[in-house]
Amino acid sequence: MPERHRDSRKASGDEARHESDAADGRHAGAAPHDGPGERPDGEGREQAMSAAPLDPELEADLGAELETRGDVLTAELEAARAEAAEWRDKAARAQADFENTRKRLEARHADALLRAGERIIEALFPVLDDLDRAVEHAVSDGSDISEGIDAVRRKLLDVLRREGCHVIDPLGERFDPARHHAVQMQEDLEVADHTVVEVFQKGYEMHGRVLRPAMVVVSTGGPAEE
């Protein structure tokens, strides 16, 4: 009797252990339960979020903000373009001002050089006047030195001519108030009116500028020049 009782308890313990192992096996090998309405993490969650409809009010607010931001960017771009055009215009004006200033300074420098040369030549006018009078006096006296004095005078005039200075000797020419200074009017019926009939003092001009007008006598009363 006691042996049968021990065998019965042993059989009961073996069955309990068997059922416990079977339960553990089911829990270990079972896959995660995918019930209706449940999704896995990761990609499934992102798909669910993207598939969810956007709130109409939020969509309207975002659309208005994006539209406003686009208008602001467009306005800023136009302002930048206008500013760039303004700076280009300022640079062009500055370049033009620089070129004008450079040309003006170059012209002023060249004019200063010419005037410096003119002052030196003007200082020689009394010497030339004395040589002219000396030649006339020597010729009237029949002196032999007239040729020598005239040679010196011609050499000096050649030097002035190379520098651009020329003599104004208008005898027989029509009176020109820009180049001649009339000191006397002389009636002459045979000579055309306003003709230079005598030169008291020769004039000089240099590079188109009159340094000293010729002092002349002008005819009057004669026939008008055609």
DODONU-906632 format. One record per residue: residue number from 1; residue in one letter; x, y negated, z of N, C-alpha, C in turn. Coordinates in steps of 0.02 Angstrom, whole numbers, m for minus. Example, Ala and Ser with C-alpha at 12.3 -4.5 7.8 and 13.67 -1.06 7.14 Angstrom:
REM DODONU-906632
PT resi resn    nc1    nc2    nc3   cac1   cac2   cac3    cc1    cc2    cc3
PT    1    A    660    284    390    615    225    390    660    165    390
PT    2    S    642    112    354    684     53    357    645     m2    394
***
This chain:
REM DODONU-906632
PT resi resn    nc1    nc2    nc3   cac1   cac2   cac3    cc1    cc2    cc3
PT    1    M     41     60      0      0      0      0     42    m63      0
PT    2    P     91    m67     41    132   m127     39    168   m135    m26
PT    3    E    189    m85    m60    225    m91   m124    180   m118   m177
PT    4    R    119    m98   m178     72   m124   m228     60   m198   m217
PT    5    H     57   m222   m153     47   m293   m138    105   m334   m163
PT    6    R    166   m306   m154    225   m343   m178    225   m347   m253
PT    7    D    206   m295   m287    204   m295   m360    153   m344   m386
PT    8    S     96   m349   m351     44   m396   m373     67   m468   m367
PT    9    R    103   m484   m310    127   m553   m303    181   m569   m353
PT   10    K    223   m520   m369    275   m532   m420    246   m545   m487
PT   11    A    193   m507   m506    160   m518   m571    128   m587   m574
PT   12    S     99   m608   m517     68   m675   m517    120   m730   m526
PT   13    G    180   m721   m492    233   m771   m500    260   m774   m570
PT   14    D    266   m715   m603    291   m715   m673    243   m750   m719
PT   15    E    178   m740   m709    128   m773   m753    129   m849   m744
PT   16    A    140   m871   m679    141   m944   m667    200   m975   m701
PT   17    R    258   m940   m697    317   m968   m730    309   m969   m805
PT   18    H    278   m920   m833    267   m917   m905    223   m974   m929
PT   19    E    169   m987   m890    124  m1042   m909    160  m1108   m904
PT   20    S    204  m1116   m852    241  m1181   m845    289  m1191   m903
PT   21    D    324  m1138   m925    370  m1145   m981    334  m1161  m1045
PT   22    A    274  m1131  m1055    235  m1144  m1115    213  m1217  m1117
PT   23    A    195  m1243  m1058    174  m1314  m1056    232  m1360  m1071
PT   24    D    291  m1343  m1044    350  m1384  m1059    367  m1382  m1133
PT   25    G    359  m1327  m1165    374  m1322  m1236    327  m1363  m1277
PT   26    R    264  m1365  m1257    216  m1405  m1295    233  m1479  m1289
PT   27    H    251  m1501  m1228    268  m1572  m1219    332  m1591  m1256
PT   28    A    381  m1548  m1260    444  m1564  m1294    437  m1565  m1369
PT   29    G    398  m1522  m1399    394  m1517  m1472    339  m1558  m1502
PT   30    A    299  m1588  m1462    243  m1628  m1489    267  m1693  m1519
PT   31    A    241  m1713  m1577    258  m1777  m1611    219  m1833  m1579
PT   32    P    243  m1894  m1585    206  m1952  m1559    137  m1955  m1588
PT   33    H     91  m1972  m1546     21  m1972  m1567      7  m2036  m1607
PT   34    D    m18  m2028  m1667    m37  m2084  m1710   m113  m2088  m1711
PT   35    G   m138  m2121  m1665   m210  m2127  m1663   m234  m2181  m1709
PT   36    P   m296  m2185  m1721   m324  m2238  m1764   m315  m2306  m1731
PT   37    G   m291  m2354  m1768   m281  m2421  m1742   m211  m2431  m1714
PT   38    E   m169  m2377  m1709   m101  m2385  m1685    m53  m2380  m1743
PT   39    R      4  m2421  m1743     55  m2420  m1795    123  m2417  m1761
PT   40    P    173  m2389  m1795    240  m2387  m1766    270  m2457  m1766
PT   41    D    326  m2463  m1726    361  m2528  m1722    399  m2542  m1786
PT   42    G    434  m2605  m1792    477  m2621  m1849    437  m2642  m1909
PT   43    E    447  m2605  m1964    416  m2623  m2028    341  m2624  m2024
PT   44    G    314  m2578  m1988    241  m2576  m1983    213  m2638  m1951
PT   45    R    249  m2665  m1899    226  m2725  m1866    229  m2784  m1913
PT   46    E    284  m2789  m1953    290  m2844  m2001    235  m2842  m2054
PT   47    Q    220  m2781  m2077    166  m2775  m2126    100  m2796  m2096
PT   48    A     91  m2779  m2033     29  m2798  m2001     23  m2874  m1994
PT   49    M     82  m2906  m1977     80  m2979  m1970     69  m3014  m2036
PT   50    S    100  m2988  m2090     91  m3019  m2155     21  m3009  m2182
PT   51    A     m7  m2954  m2163    m74  m2940  m2189   m128  m2978  m2152
PT   52    A   m109  m3004  m2092   m159  m3039  m2053   m177  m3105  m2087
PT   53    P   m238  m3124  m2091   m258  m3188  m2124   m234  m3248  m2083
PT   54    L   m214  m3304  m2119   m192  m3366  m2087   m252  m3407  m2066
PT   55    D   m244  m3438  m2008   m298  m3479  m1983   m311  m3537  m2032
PT   56    P   m370  m3548  m2055   m385  m3602  m2104   m364  m3671  m2078
PT   57    E   m374  m3685  m2015   m354  m3750  m1988   m279  m3758  m1989
PT   58    L   m242  m3705  m1969   m169  m3708  m1970   m143  m3716  m2042
PT   59    E   m173  m3680  m2088   m153  m3687  m2158   m165  m3758  m2184
PT   60    A   m221  m3788  m2165   m235  m3856  m2187   m184  m3906  m2157
PT   61    D   m167  m3895  m2092   m118  m3940  m2061    m50  m3934  m2093
PT   62    L    m27  m3873  m2107     37  m3863  m2139     38  m3892  m2210
PT   63    G    m17  m3884  m2246    m19  m3911  m2313    m13  m3987  m2313
PT   64    A    m48  m4020  m2268    m43  m4093  m2264     27  m4115  m2245
PT   65    E     59  m4079  m2198    127  m4097  m2177    176  m4088  m2234
PT   66    L    170  m4031  m2270    216  m4019  m2326    206  m4071  m2381
PT   67    E    144  m4090  m2394    131  m4140  m2445    161  m4208  m2425
PT   68    T    153  m4226  m2361    182  m4288  m2336    257  m4287  m2340
PT   69    R    287  m4231  m2322    360  m4225  m2325    384  m4232  m2397
PT   70    G    348  m4204  m2444    367  m4212  m2514    364  m4283  m2537
PT   71    D    313  m4320  m2515    308  m4391  m2533    367  m4430  m2503
PT   72    V    386  m4413  m2442    442  m4448  m2409    507  m4435  m2447
PT   73    L    519  m4372  m2466    579  m4356  m2504    580  m4392  m2572
PT   74    T    524  m4395  m2605    520  m4431  m2669    536  m4505  m2660
PT   75    A    508  m4535  m2608    520  m4606  m2595    594  m4618  m2579
PT   76    E    624  m4573  m2539    695  m4580  m2523    739  m4573  m2585
PT   77    L    721  m4527  m2629    759  m4518  m2691    755  m4580  m2734
PT   78    E    695  m4608  m2741    688  m4669  m2781    727  m4727  m2751
PT   79    A    726  m4732  m2684    764  m4785  m2650    839  m4777  m2661
PT   80    A    863  m4714  m2659    934  m4701  m2671    953  m4719  m2743
PT   81    R    910  m4703  m2790    924  m4721  m2860    925  m4797  m2870
PT   82    A    878  m4831  m2838    877  m4904  m2844    939  m4936  m2813
PT   83    E    961  m4908  m2756   1021  m4934  m2724   1083  m4921  m2767
PT   84    A   1086  m4862  m2798   1143  m4847  m2842   1144  m4894  m2902
PT   85    A   1086  m4907  m2931   1082  m4954  m2987   1103  m5024  m2966
PT   86    E   1084  m5044  m2905   1103  m5111  m2881   1178  m5116  m2873
PT   87    W   1210  m5063  m2846   1283  m5064  m2836   1319  m5063  m2903
PT   88    R   1291  m5026  m2952   1321  m5026  m3019   1318  m5097  m3050
PT   89    D   1261  m5130  m3040   1255  m5198  m3066   1304  m5246  m3032
PT   90    K   1311  m5238  m2966   1359  m5281  m2930   1430  m5267  m2953
PT   91    A   1447  m5204  m2965   1514  m5188  m2988   1527  m5217  m3058
PT   92    A   1476  m5214  m3102   1484  m5243  m3169   1493  m5318  m3165
PT   93    R   1454  m5352  m3122   1461  m5424  m3115   1529  m5442  m3086
PT   94    A   1553  m5402  m3037   1619  m5416  m3008   1674  m5407  m3060
PT   95    Q   1667  m5356  m3103   1717  m5346  m3155   1716  m5403  m3205
PT   96    A   1655  m5427  m3223   1650  m5483  m3269   1680  m5546  m3238
PT   97    D   1666  m5558  m3174   1695  m5616  m3140   1771  m5612  m3138
PT   98    F   1796  m5552  m3126   1869  m5543  m3125   1900  m5559  m3192
PT   99    E   1869  m5533  m3246   1895  m5546  m3313   1892  m5621  m3330
PT  100    N   1837  m5653  m3313   1832  m5725  m3326   1884  m5765  m3286
PT  101    T   1894  m5745  m3224   1945  m5779  m3183   2014  m5768  m3211
PT  102    R   2028  m5707  m3233   2094  m5692  m3262   2106  m5733  m3325
PT  103    K   2056  m5735  m3369   2064  m5775  m3430   2071  m5849  m3415
PT  104    R   2033  m5874  m3365   2038  m5944  m3347   2107  m5961  m3319
PT  105    L   2134  m5916  m3278   2200  m5928  m3249   2254  m5924  m3303
PT  106    E   2246  m5877  m3350   2295  m5873  m3405   2293  m5936  m3448
PT  107    A   2233  m5960  m3463   2227  m6021  m3503   2255  m6081  m3465
PT  108    R   2242  m6083  m3399   2269  m6139  m3360   2345  m6136  m3357
PT  109    H   2372  m6076  m3353   2446  m6069  m3351   2476  m6091  m3418
PT  110    A   2445  m6068  m3473   2470  m6088  m3539   2464  m6163  m3548
PT  111    D   2409  m6192  m3525   2400  m6265  m3531   2452  m6302  m3489
PT  112    A   2467  m6274  m3430   2518  m6307  m3388   2586  m6306  m3422
PT  113    L   2602  m6250  m3456   2666  m6246  m3492   2668  m6298  m3549
PT  114    L   2612  m6304  m3584   2609  m6353  m3638   2617  m6424  m3612
PT  115    R   2584  m6438  m3557   2588  m6505  m3530   2658  m6520  m3504
PT  116    A   2691  m6469  m3478   2761  m6480  m3456   2805  m6497  m3515
PT  117    G   2795  m6462  m3572   2832  m6478  m3632   2814  m6546  m3659
PT  118    E   2750  m6564  m3654   2729  m6629  m3678   2761  m6686  m3639
PT  119    R   2767  m6677  m3574   2797  m6730  m3533   2870  m6742  m3553
PT  120    I   2905  m6687  m3568   2975  m6695  m3589   2979  m6732  m3656
PT  121    I   2935  m6712  m3702   2936  m6743  m3768   2914  m6816  m3764
PT  122    E   2864  m6830  m3723   2842  m6900  m3716   2898  m6944  m3689
PT  123    A   2942  m6915  m3649   2999  m6954  m3624   3048  m6972  m3679
PT  124    L   3045  m6935  m3735   3090  m6950  m3792   3061  m7002  m3840
PT  125    F   2998  m7019  m3833   2968  m7067  m3880   3005  m7134  m3882
PT  126    P   3024  m7163  m3826   3061  m7226  m3830   3128  m7219  m3867
PT  127    V   3160  m7161  m3860   3223  m7149  m3896   3210  m7147  m3971
PT  128    L   3157  m7113  m3991   3140  m7110  m4062   3122  m7179  m4089
PT  129    D   3085  m7218  m4049   3068  m7286  m4070   3131  m7328  m4081
PT  130    D   3179  m7321  m4036   3242  m7359  m4043   3280  m7337  m4106
PT  131    L   3279  m7271  m4120   3313  m7247  m4180   3279  m7274  m4243
PT  132    D   3212  m7275  m4242   3176  m7302  m4300   3194  m7375  m4312
PT  133    R   3195  m7414  m4259   3212  m7485  m4267   3285  m7494  m4287
PT  134    A   3328  m7451  m4261   3399  m7456  m4279   3409  m7441  m4353
PT  135    V   3373  m7392  m4379   3379  m7375  m4450   3353  m7433  m4492
PT  136    E   3295  m7461  m4474   3267  m7516  m4513   3315  m7577  m4512
PT  137    H   3342  m7591  m4454   3388  m7648  m4449   3451  m7636  m4490
PT  138    A   3478  m7575  m4486   3539  m7560  m4524   3527  m7563  m4599
PT  139    V   3468  m7538  m4620   3453  m7540  m4692   3444  m7612  m4716
PT  140    S   3410  m7653  m4675   3400  m7723  m4696   3466  m7761  m4698
PT  141    D   3513  m7743  m4657   3578  m7776  m4656   3627  m7745  m4706
PT  142    G   3608  m7689  m4736   3653  m7656  m4782   3711  m7623  m4748
PT  143    S   3702  m7603  m4684   3755  m7573  m4645   3765  m7500  m4666
PT  144    D   3826  m7477  m4662   3841  m7408  m4680   3820  m7358  m4626
PT  145    I   3805  m7383  m4567   3788  m7337  m4513   3715  m7314  m4516
PT  146    S   3677  m7342  m4562   3606  m7324  m4567   3597  m7249  m4581
PT  147    E   3641  m7222  m4625   3636  m7151  m4641   3651  m7108  m4580
PT  148    G   3700  m7127  m4541   3717  m7088  m4481   3661  m7090  m4430
PT  149    I   3633  m7149  m4419   3578  m7155  m4371   3517  m7116  m4395
PT  150    D   3504  m7120  m4460   3446  m7083  m4487   3456  m7008  m4482
PT  151    A   3518  m6985  m4489   3532  m6913  m4482   3518  m6890  m4411
PT  152    V   3539  m6930  m4362   3525  m6913  m4292   3450  m6911  m4279
PT  153    R   3415  m6961  m4306   3342  m6963  m4297   3308  m6902  m4327
PT  154    R   3329  m6882  m4387   3298  m6823  m4419   3312  m6759  m4380
PT  155    K   3372  m6752  m4352   3387  m6692  m4313   3343  m6689  m4251
PT  156    L   3333  m6746  m4219   3290  m6747  m4160   3218  m6731  m4178
PT  157    L   3195  m6756  m4235   3126  m6740  m4257   3119  m6667  m4275
PT  158    D   3172  m6637  m4302   3170  m6565  m4317   3162  m6524  m4253
PT  159    V   3198  m6544  m4201   3191  m6509  m4137   3119  m6514  m4111
PT  160    L   3090  m6574  m4115   3022  m6583  m4092   2973  m6543  m4135
PT  161    R   2986  m6541  m4200   2941  m6505  m4245   2941  m6430  m4228
PT  162    R   2998  m6402  m4210   3001  m6331  m4192   2961  m6317  m4127
PT  163    E   2954  m6368  m4087   2915  m6360  m4025   2841  m6376  m4036
PT  164    G   2822  m6392  m4098   2752  m6405  m4114   2733  m6478  m4113
PT  165    C   2781  m6522  m4107   2767  m6594  m4106   2779  m6624  m4175
PT  166    H   2731  m6663  m4200   2735  m6692  m4267   2723  m6767  m4264
PT  167    V   2752  m6802  m4311   2746  m6875  m4314   2680  m6894  m4347
PT  168    I   2648  m6945  m4322   2588  m6974  m4353   2610  m7039  m4388
PT  169    D   2617  m7035  m4453   2637  m7094  m4493   2585  m7104  m4547
PT  170    P   2529  m7140  m4532   2470  m7140  m4575   2468  m7196  m4628
PT  171    L   2524  m7221  m4650   2523  m7275  m4699   2487  m7253  m4762
PT  172    G   2436  m7293  m4783   2396  m7277  m4842   2339  m7229  m4829
PT  173    E   2332  m7202  m4770   2277  m7156  m4753   2217  m7195  m4728
PT  174    R   2159  m7161  m4728   2099  m7191  m4700   2106  m7193  m4624
PT  175    F   2082  m7246  m4595   2087  m7256  m4523   2049  m7201  m4486
PT  176    D   2082  m7169  m4437   2052  m7116  m4396   2058  m7138  m4323
PT  177    P   2004  m7157  m4291   2007  m7183  m4222   2032  m7131  m4173
PT  178    A   2029  m7066  m4190   2053  m7014  m4144   2129  m7010  m4145
PT  179    R   2161  m7034  m4200   2234  m7027  m4206   2269  m7095  m4215
PT  180    H   2230  m7147  m4228   2259  m7213  m4242   2231  m7264  m4193
PT  181    H   2272  m7313  m4178   2251  m7369  m4135   2260  m7433  m4175
PT  182    A   2204  m7463  m4194   2205  m7524  m4235   2222  m7585  m4191
PT  183    V   2277  m7617  m4207   2297  m7678  m4169   2281  m7741  m4208
PT  184    Q   2263  m7732  m4272   2249  m7792  m4312   2208  m7772  m4373
PT  185    M   2164  m7816  m4395   2126  m7807  m4457   2152  m7857  m4508
PT  186    Q   2163  m7834  m4569   2191  m7876  m4622   2146  m7871  m4683
PT  187    E   2124  m7931  m4708   2080  m7930  m4767   2122  m7917  m4829
PT  188    D   2098  m7869  m4868   2132  m7851  m4930   2077  m7826  m4978
PT  189    L   2064  m7867  m5031   2010  m7850  m5077   2029  m7793  m5125
PT  190    E   2092  m7779  m5132   2114  m7728  m5180   2121  m7658  m5148
PT  191    V   2120  m7656  m5084   2128  m7591  m5049   2060  m7570  m5020
PT  192    A   2048  m7505  m5022   1984  m7479  m4995   1977  m7499  m4922
PT  193    D   1915  m7512  m4904   1901  m7533  m4836   1923  m7480  m4785
PT  194    H   1947  m7502  m4728   1969  m7459  m4673   2028  m7414  m4694
PT  195    T   2075  m7445  m4728   2136  m7409  m4746   2194  m7437  m4705
PT  196    V   2239  m7393  m4683   2298  m7414  m4644   2348  m7446  m4693
PT  197    V   2360  m7510  m4684   2405  m7545  m4730   2473  m7559  m4699
PT  198    E   2479  m7549  m4634   2544  m7559  m4601   2545  m7519  m4536
PT  199    V   2605  m7492  m4520   2614  m7453  m4458   2662  m7491  m4414
PT  200    F   2637  m7514  m4357   2681  m7548  m4309   2724  m7499  m4270
PT  201    Q   2692  m7445  m4251   2727  m7394  m4211   2699  m7325  m4228
PT  202    K   2743  m7278  m4243   2721  m7211  m4261   2692  m7174  m4200
PT  203    G   2647  m7129  m4215   2618  m7089  m4162   2644  m7018  m4164
PT  204    Y   2623  m6978  m4114   2645  m6908  m4110   2588  m6864  m4084
PT  205    E   2585  m6804  m4111   2536  m6755  m4089   2570  m6688  m4081
PT  206    M   2541  m6647  m4035   2572  m6583  m4020   2518  m6531  m4007
PT  207    H   2520  m6478  m4046   2471  m6423  m4040   2399  m6449  m4044
PT  208    G   2388  m6496  m4091   2321  m6523  m4100   2301  m6576  m4051
PT  209    R   2344  m6593  m4003   2329  m6644  m3953   2370  m6707  m3969
PT  210    V   2337  m6764  m3972   2371  m6827  m3986   2407  m6850  m3922
PT  211    L   2474  m6852  m3926   2512  m6876  m3869   2516  m6952  m3868
PT  212    R   2520  m6980  m3928   2521  m7053  m3933   2492  m7073  m4001
PT  213    P   2439  m7113  m4002   2411  m7133  m4067   2457  m7184  m4101
PT  214    A   2454  m7185  m4167   2494  m7233  m4205   2462  m7301  m4202
PT  215    M   2504  m7353  m4192   2479  m7422  m4190   2481  m7449  m4261
PT  216    V   2423  m7468  m4288   2418  m7483  m4360   2379  m7548  m4371
PT  217    V   2386  m7572  m4435   2347  m7628  m4461   2298  m7598  m4511
PT  218    V   2234  m7617  m4506   2182  m7587  m4547   2153  m7640  m4594
PT  219    S   2143  m7621  m4658   2116  m7668  m4707   2042  m7676  m4700
PT  220    T   2018  m7731  m4723   1946  m7745  m4723   1929  m7789  m4783
PT  221    G   1866  m7786  m4804   1842  m7827  m4859   1851  m7795  m4927
PT  222    G   1883  m7739  m4932   1893  m7706  m4996   1835  m7661  m5014
PT  223    P   1838  m7629  m5072   1784  m7584  m5094   1777  m7526  m5045
PT  224    A   1714  m7505  m5039   1701  m7448  m4994   1728  m7384  m5025
PT  225    E   1756  m7342  m4984   1784  m7278  m5008   1727  m7230  m5023
PT  226    E   1731  m7198  m5082   1678  m7151  m5102   1689  m7083  m5070
***
